[in-house]
């Protein structure tokens, strides 16, 4: 699976004497490999998934770096399920869980680190240590993560000889080369589903990671509010928030939506190229992804001037009231869709008061749903390692399932009045409002994890006014995983 070193058109040759000179007189690595804190929880997760498929081989790749343009790659982010089961950030790895006796054996196949006695450390521009940094290698990966490791080039042989007689399941879509080593696999979807459903309930450590990501996100929003007086374009907003995300986390959890004026009526506006005007609303939908890869997902709609216009305040207040109703439905035992149902009822009746819908009750009928012209999306999705977490879970355990303590979900009603929508009074056209918070279901209700970000209309105005000219908060530098 390892590819030979590649050269670029502008590379010069490497004389034999240079090869010899470069591979001598390097100090040996010093000190023990630090172990990953909490690595036993990854082992527990491997046990949990293995117990669901007794007697079967489970194969989970993490994926490979993806080309951005020519010979430049996107920054690598490990596959969610692989990370959830191992804690490993490096690319080109494959986890194999093999039945053994009454239990299982977990092996991570990873790339070796040949060290500086091998010329690839400086000749290989895609993998070489002096080009992209050192890899942990086989032995160090085992020491750090407490899991058996083998070289990635041994994967094909291991699967064909050692476990070729056993049924196997592969998590597809991350590594075509790994997929080509497994044949005759059936019903892979059940494996992906089981992995998603394993993540539906977050433990205390996962919720702590989400709290940290949300706290960093709050500081990122504060950075943006401070910058608003001098932010000439949406791109400035994106850049300001993304700086906080890269300093305090792994990255942004998803492409930052910095939508001003009528751009806020486009749900996933990420071009972020419009000039911001004084009386615009800015819809900022953004989240810091921590170094542990758990991500926040928060939206606030801010009056750039520090004051809502009367029309903006009407729409904003309606969305805020819909979110209050949705919060009240966030209780264990309620249907996952109950918060959505509560919010849409408030929105529909508000749209009737605004003169947009002639009858809220008619618009709410299952055979009509006219309110969706202006609200477009449901108010909740699961949140965790993915911004839309647990996406492969069955409908009966997710969309049509019941809320349980430990579930983390968003609550995000919105209204979007397009500039050219003739069903909307002119004073509301071009206004888009979304308010989104991240909540965890508790034993007797919910906790709003992102409540520190103001959302009540007066509080939002005070926030925007008070932050102008204040100094940014210090960076919080996280420990590397």
ABEGO torsion letter per residue (X at the ends): XBBBBBBBAABBBBBAAAAAAAABGBBBBBEBBBBBBGAAAAAAAAAAAAAABBGBBBBBBAEBBBBABEABBBBBBBBAAAAAAAGBABBGBBBBBBBBEABBBBBBBBBBBAEAABAAAAABAAABAAAAEBBAEAAAAAAAAGBBBBBAAAAAAAAAAAAAABBBBBBBGABAAAAAABBGBBGAAAAAAAAAAAAABBBAAAAAAAAAAAAAAAAAAAAAAAAAAABABAAAAAAAAAAAAAAABAEBABBBBBBBEAAAABABBAAGABBBBAABBBBBBBBBBBAAGBBBBBBBBBBAAGBBBAAAAAAAAAAAAAAAAAAAABBBGBBAAAAAAAAAAAAAAAAAAAGABABAAAAABAAAGAAAAAAGBBABBBBEABABBGAABBAAABAABBBBBGBBBBBBBBBBBBAABAABBAAABGBBBBBBBBBBBBAAEBBBAAAABBABAAAAAAAAAAABGBBBBBBBBBBBX
